[in-house]
Amino acid sequence: MNVNIQTVHFDADEKLVEYVNRKLSKLPTFHDRILKVDVFLKLDNVVHNIKDKIAEIRVHVPRYDFFVKASSKSFEESFDHAMESVINQIKRKKEKLAA
């Protein structure tokens, strides 16, 4: 599984990158043919003082892509919400294929 983490409008510290990688390492338990995972961490409303932290996850599997976007006041929280959503999408897709 190839993991690509990109940050937009800021530089991620090592702890955040480690956190994302640790969480992503659990993905293969839900789908065994994951080719690539793209994670985009973005700061929204850069002009204003209040910055929303956005996490986008795109999971590439053969013949299908899962995409999720979540935002909150912290990257960890945004990433956790996005991770839950993408896992639910993967589970639903597998159930459809099995039926």
N, C-alpha and C positions, 0 to 999 in steps of 0.2 A: 504494500500500500504506500503510495507516494503522497506525502503531505506537503502542502504549500501554504505558508502563512504570510499574508501581506497586511501591512498596516498603512492606513491612509491618514494624512495630516498629523502624524505623530510617530515616535519611535517606541516600540514595545520594549519593556524591560525583560530581563531573563526569566523572572518569576512568572510573568504572564504567558510567555512562550512555553515554558515548562508545563504550566497549568493546562494550556490548550492541548499540548502533545499528550499529556497524561490522560486527559479525557478522551481524546481521539483514539488512543490505543485500545479502548473498549469496543470500538465500532465493529471490528471483525467478528465479534460474537453474535452480531445481529445479521450480518451478511458476509458470506465467505468469499465473494468475488469483487470486493471493492478495489478498483484500479487506482483511483486518485481522490484526494480530498483537498479542496481549496477553502481556505478560511480567510475572510476579509474582516479586519477590525478597523472601524472607522469612527472618527469624531464628527458628529453632526453639529450644525449651528456654530461653526468655528468663529463667526463674527460676534456672537453673543457670549455672555459670561457663562450661561448654563449650557453645558455641552452634553448632548445625549451620546451614549456609547453604543455603537451598532456592531453586531456580530452577524456575519453572513457565512453560511456553510453550504458548499456545493459538494455533493458526494457523487462521484462517477462510478457507475457499475455498467457491465455490458448492456447495451441497448437502452439505458435509462439514466437520467440524472435526477437527483433529489436536490432541491434548493430551499433553504430556510433563511429568514431574516428576522432578527429580534433586536429590540433596543431597550435600554434602561439606563440607570445612573452609574452602573459599573460594568466593566467588560466581562468580569466573571459571571455576573448575573445574566447579562445578555447572552453570553456563550452557553450557559447552562440551559436557558430557555430554548435557544436554537437547537442545542444538542438533543433535548427531549423531543422536540418537534420532528427532527430528522429521523430519530430512532422510531417514532410512531409511524412516520411515512414508510420507512423501510419495512416495519412489521406488517403494515396494511398491504403493501405491495406483495410481500411474500405470501400472505394469506390469500390474496387474489390469485396468485400464480398456483398455489397449492390446490385451490378449489376447482 
